[in-house]
Amino acid sequence: LSEELKLPFVPFLLEGVAARRELTQPDGIHPLGPGYAIVADTVWKALEPML
């Protein structure tokens, strides 16, 4: 779909965060602040070229 719409695709939003206890809340899924910084960087790398 991203190719069809010519939009960036982030295959795994939690790349570099998932399964790292120091970056996630006790549920092991939702990031903590430092984890969100990594998520934001991952998304930014995909979106920045569109600007």
Protein Blocks (a to p, Z undefined) as FASTA:
>chain_A
ZZmnopacdfblkgokgoplklpcfkomaccfklmmmmmmmmmmmmmmmZZ
